[in-house]
Amino acid sequence: MRTLLDEKTVFSHIPPKADDLHKGSAGKLYLVAGSRSFRGAAVLATMGALRSGCGYVSLASTPEVCDNISHHLITPTLSVLPENAEGRISRSAAQTVLREAAGYGAMVLGCGLGLDADTEALVRGVLLHFEGPLVLDADGINALARGIDILREAPTKVILTPHEGEMARLCRSTIEAVHRDREGAARTLAKDYGVWVVLKGPHTLIASPDGQLLENTSGNSGLAKGGSGDILSGMIGSLLAQGLDPLWAAACGVYLHGAAADLTARRMSRYCMQPPDLLDDLPEIFIRNGR
């Protein structure tokens, strides 16, 4: 049985901001993203996190990415990590990431990292030792696919956000097989590895280890553009850092991402809209729900 998401249900899980809230109690997110070839991914994920209510966002990345994001955003703090010859985060950064992230409510790992042996070592080191909730996306998922059994050793609650191609790699299957049985693929991965799965696509599915399955009802094909998933990961991570449990952090992030994109499509068209544009429409949804 699957449950359809709607706006009323989503906002029943997102409380109003308390009047006496301060930035330290409004959620702290540690975001590990970006590389020389994918600098924009770090910008987009950070923008998604900031626009979703998180009180404190820190981006950890290579020197080039940190320099790049400082030209776009002034709100996040930055942690400059060592890079390898290809401009990707070095495996030697794992200890720094773990030390710094220990004081944060959640982590997002993977957006735009690129894929090589250093990425795999970084992802493995974080999964084995980080104890807070974690969103694993993009190249984080691709790195995981080569040794997915590590999830059974992870001390943290993990949300995976694959599209069908990444899901096929995780399941050692084909895109066609995943597409034929999206529900079965999401449920099986969640149950077998004790993770929360966001299987992206039309009517995105959110599966939990205990068998719950939610189906998204918002969104449109204007989201089928590079960078949309990075914004989504930032939004889910933000809600996770603010205290939502993994199922509802994922579900609320997915629904809000799609609902904002629906407003953007009406304003700009599915052809012309770009991923950052939906963040201009997201506030309207919060306002009409008294948030």
C-alpha positions, -999 to 999 in steps of 0.1 A, spaced: 0 0 0 13 35 -9 2 68 7 -2 98 -16 14 130 -4 -5 163 -2 1 197 11 -19 193 43 -1 162 53 33 177 45 27 208 67 14 187 95 51 176 98 66 211 95 60 231 126 59 269 127 91 287 137 90 294 174 94 331 184 123 324 206 143 303 181 180 311 174 202 300 146 218 272 167 184 257 175 170 262 139 190 233 125 227 229 116 236 212 83 271 201 71 272 198 33 301 180 15 297 188 -22 314 200 -53 346 195 -73 365 213 -100 342 200 -128 309 203 -108 311 236 -89 275 245 -94 263 214 -76 276 228 -43 260 262 -49 226 246 -57 226 222 -28 235 250 -4 208 273 -19 182 245 -14 193 241 22 192 278 31 158 284 15 143 255 35 146 271 69 179 257 82 195 281 107 232 273 100 247 257 68 283 249 63 298 238 30 329 217 30 346 214 -4 378 221 -24 395 255 -25 381 262 -60 345 254 -50 347 274 -19 360 304 -38 333 300 -64 304 298 -39 316 329 -21 307 348 -53 271 335 -52 262 332 -15 273 350 16 253 331 42 270 297 45 302 291 63 330 274 44 354 246 52 382 243 27 393 206 22 424 192 5 419 182 -31 436 156 -54 452 163 -88 418 161 -105 402 188 -83 381 164 -63 380 161 -25 409 140 -12 404 109 9 426 126 35 397 150 42 376 123 59 389 129 94 383 167 90 348 161 78 340 137 107 355 161 133 337 192 120 304 175 113 301 160 148 285 192 160 258 193 132 223 179 131 227 163 97 250 159 67 245 159 29 273 140 10 277 135 -27 265 164 -49 290 170 -76 319 152 -59 330 134 -91 339 97 -89 373 82 -83 392 62 -56 393 92 -33 356 97 -35 350 61 -27 373 62 3 357 95 16 322 80 13 333 48 30 350 67 59 320 89 65 295 60 64 315 39 88 320 67 114 294 95 112 266 90 137 242 118 127 215 114 100 229 115 64 216 122 29 237 104 3 232 117 -33 247 116 -68 284 106 -68 280 95 -32 256 69 -44 278 59 -73 307 55 -49 285 34 -26 273 11 -55 307 -6 -56 304 -17 -20 268 -13 -9 271 -38 20 288 -12 40 254 2 47 248 -27 71 277 -14 92 268 23 92 259 37 126 238 64 111 204 68 95 209 71 58 186 86 31 195 76 -5 182 98 -33 188 78 -66 173 83 -100 166 52 -119 201 49 -133 217 52 -99 191 28 -85 200 2 -111 236 4 -100 227 0 -64 205 -30 -71 230 -45 -96 201 -45 -121 191 -26 -152 173 7 -157 145 -11 -175 140 -35 -146 139 -7 -121 115 12 -143 91 -18 -146 89 -22 -108 98 11 -91 78 2 -60 95 -32 -56 130 -17 -61 125 10 -36 109 -12 -10 135 -40 -13 165 -16 -11 150 1 20 143 -31 38 174 -50 29 198 -23 40 178 -4 66 178 29 47 153 54 35 151 55 -3 139 84 -25 135 70 -59 133 101 -81 113 105 -112 76 112 -121 57 104 -89 88 101 -68 86 73 -43 99 74 -7 104 40 10 113 33 46 129 3 62 97 -6 81 77 -9 48 61 25 45 58 38 10 49 74 1 42 87 -34 47 123 -44 19 141 -63 38 174 -71 63 183 -98 66 184 -135 90 177 -164 105 211 -161 126 195 -133 143 172 -158 174 195 -158 208 192 -143 209 207 -108 174 199 -97 185 169 -77 212 190 -59 186 215 -47 164 186 -35 192 171 -15 199 204 2 162 207 10 160 172 25 192 178 45 178 210 58 146 195 71 166 166 85 189 190 104 158 208 118 146 176 135 123 159 111 126 121 110 142 106 79 109 95 63 92 129 66 124 150 59 126 131 26 88 133 19 84 169 28 115 179 8 103 160 -23 68 174 -21 79 210 -16 105 207 -44 78 196 -68 52 220 -56 76 250 -60 85 237 -95 48 236 -104 45 273 -95 77 280 -115 64 262 -146 32 283 -146 53 315 -142 81 306 -166 71 275 -186 86 240 -183 109 248 -212 124 280 -198 125 273 -160 159 265 -145 165 247 -112 174 279 -91 141 295 -103 120 272 -81 136 286 -50 119 320 -58 85 303 -57 91 281 -26 83 309 -1 47 312 -15 40 276 -3 53 283 32 34 316 34 0 301 24 5 274 51 14 299 79 50 290 80 
